[in-house]
């Protein structure tokens, strides 16, 4: 018996049936016409004509169904099953029509025409194997009425040696039946393995995506890490170099963070880092803006298409908001609450893959802010020019 199948396998088997059905129907119409012409002088011509008309209409109907099916993108399993039932019904009617043709047989036919009849039926069963075995019910629907009519004809019109012929045809029928069954089961297993491999590949791709995301996320704060920042900075630098638009970079350091850890412990330090990261995220208001934890107590904000005056205003707003939050820092040497030092660098990129210049300029501006006493903003101007000269 056919092996159990899952809906995805069944749907693919039905697609295989319809996928090559059009050339098969064209070949069937040619074969039927040649068959009628071959036996035209031996059979009632009215009956042959009626048979041919009905057969050609059936083939055209099945061709039309195949054209419609191949143009559709069916995802619903129940709809696919209905199309499968339509195909099986068409296969049954085709097998029945061929079976009716063999009922026209008469022992008075010339031996050559008798040979042609049996050769055609042998070929039909073999062709049905190739055309219909992907769905075993379709093969059986064609195979059983055709072979049943053939056996009935042999019993009704006994020929010399007909028992031998019946025996051979029974053997042939059993072999084709078992071959079609094995082919169906192998195909089902192959499709199941393919779908399983595709599922595993999708899972692997999702896992790789998640791993890449995790590799670019700071585990403590949940914001981007240094790796993600480097990638984003390079991308935005090159993009804005081509667009001729400004790029700003804020380098931010928590003042006296070592003393904060000494005063409040590492758990308190971690909570402080999380609070600062949340504050900074609030100032990334556009899709391309990015806040990152550069490392330790240092953060950075990438602001594409942001001129220097806007970047300075954002930096000032950050300090104002932090002051409003009034996070205690009794270990600080400059205030009783947490403070930040910020270096701001802005420029219009002029050379691809030179984003390190902006980073170094912001870093030198941050160093200058800390040298001047912390809790302030310093923009990269003369210091920035020095970095650019050094870099170039």
VENBELDA-V694390 format. One record per residue. N is the residue number from 0. RES is the residue in one letter. SS is DSSP state (~ for helix, > for strand, _ for the rest). OMEGA is omega in radians with two decimals (999 if undefined). Layout:
# VENBELDA-V694390
n:N res:RES ss:SS omega:OMEGA
n:N res:RES ss:SS omega:OMEGA
This chain:
# VENBELDA-V694390
n:0 res:X ss:_ omega:3.09
n:1 res:X ss:_ omega:3.13
n:2 res:X ss:_ omega:3.08
n:3 res:X ss:_ omega:-3.09
n:4 res:X ss:_ omega:3.00
n:5 res:X ss:_ omega:-3.06
n:6 res:X ss:~ omega:-3.12
n:7 res:X ss:~ omega:3.11
n:8 res:X ss:~ omega:-3.14
n:9 res:X ss:~ omega:-3.13
n:10 res:X ss:~ omega:-3.13
n:11 res:X ss:~ omega:3.09
n:12 res:X ss:~ omega:3.12
n:13 res:X ss:~ omega:3.09
n:14 res:X ss:~ omega:3.10
n:15 res:X ss:~ omega:3.11
n:16 res:X ss:~ omega:-3.08
n:17 res:X ss:~ omega:-3.07
n:18 res:X ss:~ omega:-3.13
n:19 res:X ss:_ omega:-3.07
n:20 res:X ss:~ omega:-3.08
n:21 res:X ss:~ omega:3.10
n:22 res:X ss:~ omega:3.12
n:23 res:X ss:~ omega:3.13
n:24 res:X ss:~ omega:3.08
n:25 res:X ss:~ omega:3.10
n:26 res:X ss:~ omega:3.13
n:27 res:X ss:~ omega:3.13
n:28 res:X ss:~ omega:3.10
n:29 res:X ss:~ omega:-3.13
n:30 res:X ss:~ omega:-3.14
n:31 res:X ss:~ omega:3.13
n:32 res:X ss:~ omega:3.12
n:33 res:X ss:~ omega:3.14
n:34 res:X ss:~ omega:3.13
n:35 res:X ss:~ omega:3.14
n:36 res:X ss:~ omega:-3.12
n:37 res:X ss:~ omega:-3.06
n:38 res:X ss:_ omega:-3.06
n:39 res:X ss:_ omega:-3.08
n:40 res:X ss:_ omega:-3.03
n:41 res:X ss:_ omega:-3.02
n:42 res:X ss:_ omega:3.05
n:43 res:X ss:_ omega:-3.02
n:44 res:X ss:~ omega:3.08
n:45 res:X ss:~ omega:3.11
n:46 res:X ss:~ omega:3.11
n:47 res:X ss:~ omega:-3.13
n:48 res:X ss:~ omega:3.12
n:49 res:X ss:~ omega:3.13
n:50 res:X ss:~ omega:-3.09
n:51 res:X ss:~ omega:-3.14
n:52 res:X ss:~ omega:3.14
n:53 res:X ss:~ omega:-3.12
n:54 res:X ss:~ omega:3.14
n:55 res:X ss:~ omega:3.09
n:56 res:X ss:~ omega:3.10
n:57 res:X ss:~ omega:3.14
n:58 res:X ss:~ omega:3.11
n:59 res:X ss:~ omega:3.10
n:60 res:X ss:~ omega:3.13
n:61 res:X ss:~ omega:3.08
n:62 res:X ss:~ omega:3.11
n:63 res:X ss:~ omega:3.11
n:64 res:X ss:~ omega:3.14
n:65 res:X ss:~ omega:3.12
n:66 res:X ss:~ omega:3.13
n:67 res:X ss:~ omega:-3.12
n:68 res:X ss:~ omega:-3.07
n:69 res:X ss:~ omega:3.09
n:70 res:X ss:~ omega:-3.12
n:71 res:X ss:_ omega:3.02
n:72 res:X ss:_ omega:-3.01
n:73 res:X ss:_ omega:3.10
n:74 res:X ss:_ omega:-3.09
n:75 res:X ss:_ omega:-3.06
n:76 res:X ss:~ omega:-3.12
n:77 res:X ss:~ omega:3.08
n:78 res:X ss:~ omega:3.11
n:79 res:X ss:~ omega:3.12
n:80 res:X ss:~ omega:3.11
n:81 res:X ss:~ omega:3.07
n:82 res:X ss:~ omega:3.07
n:83 res:X ss:~ omega:3.11
n:84 res:X ss:~ omega:3.09
n:85 res:X ss:~ omega:3.14
n:86 res:X ss:~ omega:-3.12
n:87 res:X ss:~ omega:3.10
n:88 res:X ss:~ omega:3.10
n:89 res:X ss:~ omega:3.11
n:90 res:X ss:~ omega:3.12
n:91 res:X ss:~ omega:-3.13
n:92 res:X ss:~ omega:3.10
n:93 res:X ss:~ omega:3.09
n:94 res:X ss:~ omega:3.12
n:95 res:X ss:~ omega:3.13
n:96 res:X ss:~ omega:3.10
n:97 res:X ss:~ omega:3.10
n:98 res:X ss:~ omega:3.10
n:99 res:X ss:~ omega:3.14
n:100 res:X ss:~ omega:-3.10
n:101 res:X ss:~ omega:3.10
n:102 res:X ss:_ omega:3.05
n:103 res:X ss:_ omega:-3.03
n:104 res:X ss:_ omega:3.05
n:105 res:X ss:_ omega:3.10
n:106 res:X ss:_ omega:-3.13
n:107 res:X ss:_ omega:3.14
n:108 res:X ss:_ omega:3.02
n:109 res:X ss:_ omega:-3.12
n:110 res:X ss:~ omega:-3.12
n:111 res:X ss:~ omega:-3.13
n:112 res:X ss:~ omega:3.05
n:113 res:X ss:~ omega:3.11
n:114 res:X ss:~ omega:3.13
n:115 res:X ss:~ omega:-3.14
n:116 res:X ss:~ omega:-3.09
n:117 res:X ss:~ omega:3.09
n:118 res:X ss:~ omega:3.12
n:119 res:X ss:~ omega:-3.12
n:120 res:X ss:~ omega:3.06
n:121 res:X ss:~ omega:3.12
n:122 res:X ss:~ omega:3.13
n:123 res:X ss:~ omega:-3.14
n:124 res:X ss:~ omega:3.11
n:125 res:X ss:~ omega:3.12
n:126 res:X ss:~ omega:3.11
n:127 res:X ss:~ omega:3.07
n:128 res:X ss:~ omega:-3.12
n:129 res:X ss:~ omega:-3.04
n:130 res:X ss:~ omega:-2.90
n:131 res:X ss:~ omega:-2.97
n:132 res:X ss:_ omega:3.12
n:133 res:X ss:_ omega:2.97
n:134 res:X ss:_ omega:-2.97
n:135 res:X ss:~ omega:3.13
n:136 res:X ss:~ omega:3.13
n:137 res:X ss:~ omega:3.10
n:138 res:X ss:~ omega:-3.13
n:139 res:X ss:~ omega:-3.11
n:140 res:X ss:~ omega:3.09
n:141 res:X ss:~ omega:-2.97
n:142 res:X ss:~ omega:-3.01
n:143 res:X ss:~ omega:3.13
n:144 res:X ss:~ omega:-3.14
n:145 res:X ss:~ omega:-3.13
n:146 res:X ss:~ omega:3.12
n:147 res:X ss:~ omega:3.10
n:148 res:X ss:~ omega:3.13
n:149 res:X ss:~ omega:3.11
n:150 res:X ss:~ omega:3.11
n:151 res:X ss:~ omega:3.12
n:152 res:X ss:~ omega:-3.12
n:153 res:X ss:~ omega:3.14
n:154 res:X ss:~ omega:-3.11
n:155 res:X ss:~ omega:-3.10
n:156 res:X ss:_ omega:-3.07
n:157 res:X ss:_ omega:3.10
n:158 res:X ss:_ omega:3.03
n:159 res:X ss:_ omega:-3.12
n:160 res:X ss:_ omega:-3.07
n:161 res:X ss:~ omega:3.11
n:162 res:X ss:~ omega:3.08
n:163 res:X ss:~ omega:-3.14
n:164 res:X ss:~ omega:3.10
n:165 res:X ss:~ omega:3.13
n:166 res:X ss:~ omega:3.13
n:167 res:X ss:~ omega:-3.13
n:168 res:X ss:~ omega:3.06
n:169 res:X ss:~ omega:3.11
n:170 res:X ss:~ omega:3.14
n:171 res:X ss:~ omega:-3.13
n:172 res:X ss:~ omega:3.14
n:173 res:X ss:~ omega:-3.14
n:174 res:X ss:~ omega:-3.13
n:175 res:X ss:~ omega:3.11
n:176 res:X ss:~ omega:-3.11
n:177 res:X ss:~ omega:3.12
n:178 res:X ss:~ omega:3.12
n:179 res:X ss:~ omega:3.12
n:180 res:X ss:~ omega:3.13
n:181 res:X ss:~ omega:3.10
n:182 res:X ss:~ omega:3.12
n:183 res:X ss:~ omega:-3.11
n:184 res:X ss:~ omega:3.10
n:185 res:X ss:~ omega:3.13
n:186 res:X ss:~ omega:3.13
n:187 res:X ss:~ omega:3.12
n:188 res:X ss:~ omega:3.13
n:189 res:X ss:~ omega:3.13
n:190 res:X ss:~ omega:3.10
n:191 res:X ss:~ omega:3.11
n:192 res:X ss:~ omega:3.12
n:193 res:X ss:~ omega:-3.14
n:194 res:X ss:~ omega:3.11
n:195 res:X ss:~ omega:3.10
n:196 res:X ss:~ omega:3.11
n:197 res:X ss:~ omega:3.12
n:198 res:X ss:~ omega:3.13
n:199 res:X ss:~ omega:3.09
n:200 res:X ss:~ omega:3.09
n:201 res:X ss:~ omega:3.10
n:202 res:X ss:~ omega:3.13
n:203 res:X ss:~ omega:3.12
n:204 res:X ss:~ omega:3.11
n:205 res:X ss:~ omega:3.13
n:206 res:X ss:~ omega:3.12
n:207 res:X ss:~ omega:3.11
n:208 res:X ss:~ omega:3.13
n:209 res:X ss:~ omega:3.12
n:210 res:X ss:~ omega:3.09
n:211 res:X ss:~ omega:3.10
n:212 res:X ss:~ omega:3.12
n:213 res:X ss:~ omega:-3.13
n:214 res:X ss:~ omega:-3.12
n:215 res:X ss:_ omega:3.13
n:216 res:X ss:> omega:3.03
n:217 res:X ss:_ omega:-3.00
n:218 res:X ss:_ omega:-3.12
n:219 res:X ss:_ omega:-3.01
n:220 res:X ss:_ omega:-3.11
n:221 res:X ss:_ omega:3.08
n:222 res:X ss:_ omega:-3.12
n:223 res:X ss:> omega:3.11
n:224 res:X ss:_ omega:-3.08
n:225 res:X ss:~ omega:-3.14
n:226 res:X ss:~ omega:3.13
n:227 res:X ss:~ omega:3.13
n:228 res:X ss:~ omega:-3.14
n:229 res:X ss:~ omega:-3.14
n:230 res:X ss:~ omega:-3.12
n:231 res:X ss:~ omega:-3.11
n:232 res:X ss:~ omega:3.11
n:233 res:X ss:~ omega:-3.12
n:234 res:X ss:~ omega:-3.10
n:235 res:X ss:~ omega:3.10
n:236 res:X ss:~ omega:-3.12
n:237 res:X ss:~ omega:3.12
n:238 res:X ss:~ omega:-3.10
n:239 res:X ss:~ omega:3.03
n:240 res:X ss:~ omega:3.11
n:241 res:X ss:~ omega:-3.10
n:242 res:X ss:~ omega:-3.12
n:243 res:X ss:_ omega:-3.12
n:244 res:X ss:_ omega:-3.04
n:245 res:X ss:> omega:3.05
n:246 res:X ss:> omega:-3.14
n:247 res:X ss:> omega:-3.09
n:248 res:X ss:> omega:3.10
n:249 res:X ss:> omega:3.06
n:250 res:X ss:> omega:-2.95
n:251 res:X ss:> omega:-3.14
n:252 res:X ss:> omega:3.06
n:253 res:X ss:> omega:-3.09
n:254 res:X ss:_ omega:3.05
n:255 res:X ss:_ omega:-3.10
n:256 res:X ss:~ omega:3.10
n:257 res:X ss:~ omega:3.10
n:258 res:X ss:~ omega:3.09
n:259 res:X ss:~ omega:3.10
n:260 res:X ss:~ omega:3.14
n:261 res:X ss:~ omega:-3.08
n:262 res:X ss:~ omega:-2.99
n:263 res:X ss:~ omega:3.14
n:264 res:X ss:~ omega:-3.08
n:265 res:X ss:~ omega:3.07
n:266 res:X ss:~ omega:3.09
n:267 res:X ss:~ omega:3.10
n:268 res:X ss:~ omega:3.11
n:269 res:X ss:~ omega:3.12
n:270 res:X ss:~ omega:3.09
n:271 res:X ss:~ omega:3.13
n:272 res:X ss:~ omega:3.12
n:273 res:X ss:~ omega:-3.14
n:274 res:X ss:~ omega:3.13
n:275 res:X ss:~ omega:-3.13
n:276 res:X ss:~ omega:3.11
n:277 res:X ss:~ omega:3.09
n:278 res:X ss:~ omega:-3.09
n:279 res:X ss:~ omega:3.13
n:280 res:X ss:~ omega:-3.13
n:281 res:X ss:_ omega:-3.14
n:282 res:X ss:_ omega:3.00
n:283 res:X ss:_ omega:-2.95
n:284 res:X ss:_ omega:-3.13
n:285 res:X ss:_ omega:-3.02
n:286 res:X ss:_ omega:-3.07
n:287 res:X ss:_ omega:3.09
n:288 res:X ss:_ omega:3.13
n:289 res:X ss:> omega:2.99
n:290 res:X ss:> omega:-3.09
n:291 res:X ss:> omega:2.96
n:292 res:X ss:> omega:-3.06
n:293 res:X ss:> omega:-3.13
n:294 res:X ss:> omega:3.14
n:295 res:X ss:_ omega:3.14
n:296 res:X ss:_ omega:-3.11
n:297 res:X ss:> omega:3.12
n:298 res:X ss:> omega:3.09
n:299 res:X ss:> omega:3.06
n:300 res:X ss:> omega:3.07
n:301 res:X ss:> omega:-3.08
n:302 res:X ss:> omega:3.12
n:303 res:X ss:> omega:3.09
n:304 res:X ss:_ omega:3.13
n:305 res:X ss:_ omega:3.12
n:306 res:X ss:_ omega:-3.04
n:307 res:X ss:~ omega:-3.10
n:308 res:X ss:~ omega:3.10
n:309 res:X ss:~ omega:3.12
n:310 res:X ss:~ omega:3.12
n:311 res:X ss:~ omega:3.12
n:312 res:X ss:~ omega:3.10
n:313 res:X ss:~ omega:3.12
n:314 res:X ss:~ omega:3.14
n:315 res:X ss:~ omega:3.11
n:316 res:X ss:~ omega:3.11
n:317 res:X ss:~ omega:3.13
n:318 res:X ss:~ omega:3.12
n:319 res:X ss:~ omega:-3.14
n:320 res:X ss:~ omega:3.12
n:321 res:X ss:~ omega:3.12
n:322 res:X ss:~ omega:3.11
n:323 res:X ss:~ omega:3.12
n:324 res:X ss:~ omega:3.05
n:325 res:X ss:_ omega:3.10
n:326 res:X ss:_ omega:-3.05
n:327 res:X ss:> omega:3.05
n:328 res:X ss:_ omega:-3.08
n:329 res:X ss:_ omega:3.12
n:330 res:X ss:_ omega:-3.12
n:331 res:X ss:_ omega:3.13
n:332 res:X ss:_ omega:-3.07
n:333 res:X ss:_ omega:-3.12
n:334 res:X ss:_ omega:3.10
n:335 res:X ss:_ omega:3.12
n:336 res:X ss:> omega:-3.09
n:337 res:X ss:_ omega:3.10
n:338 res:X ss:_ omega:-3.13
n:339 res:X ss:> omega:2.93
n:340 res:X ss:> omega:-3.05
n:341 res:X ss:> omega:2.98
n:342 res:X ss:> omega:-3.07
n:343 res:X ss:> omega:3.07
n:344 res:X ss:> omega:3.13
n:345 res:X ss:> omega:3.05
n:346 res:X ss:> omega:2.97
n:347 res:X ss:> omega:-3.10
n:348 res:X ss:_ omega:3.13
n:349 res:X ss:_ omega:-3.09
n:350 res:X ss:_ omega:-3.13
n:351 res:X ss:_ omega:3.05
n:352 res:X ss:_ omega:3.11
n:353 res:X ss:_ omega:-3.05
n:354 res:X ss:_ omega:3.13
n:355 res:X ss:~ omega:3.13
n:356 res:X ss:~ omega:3.14
n:357 res:X ss:~ omega:3.12
n:358 res:X ss:~ omega:-3.14
n:359 res:X ss:~ omega:3.13
n:360 res:X ss:~ omega:3.12
n:361 res:X ss:~ omega:3.12
n:362 res:X ss:~ omega:3.13
n:363 res:X ss:~ omega:3.08
n:364 res:X ss:~ omega:3.10
n:365 res:X ss:~ omega:3.10
n:366 res:X ss:~ omega:3.14
n:367 res:X ss:~ omega:3.11
n:368 res:X ss:~ omega:3.12
n:369 res:X ss:~ omega:3.13
n:370 res:X ss:~ omega:-3.11
n:371 res:X ss:_ omega:3.05
n:372 res:X ss:_ omega:3.10
n:373 res:X ss:_ omega:3.13
n:374 res:X ss:_ omega:-3.13
n:375 res:X ss:_ omega:-3.13
n:376 res:X ss:> omega:3.05
n:377 res:X ss:> omega:3.09
n:378 res:X ss:> omega:3.14
n:379 res:X ss:_ omega:3.07
n:380 res:X ss:_ omega:3.09
n:381 res:X ss:~ omega:3.11
n:382 res:X ss:~ omega:-3.13
n:383 res:X ss:~ omega:3.13
n:384 res:X ss:~ omega:3.13
n:385 res:X ss:~ omega:3.13
n:386 res:X ss:~ omega:3.13
n:387 res:X ss:~ omega:3.14
n:388 res:X ss:~ omega:3.13
n:389 res:X ss:~ omega:-3.09
n:390 res:X ss:~ omega:-3.06
n:391 res:X ss:_ omega:999
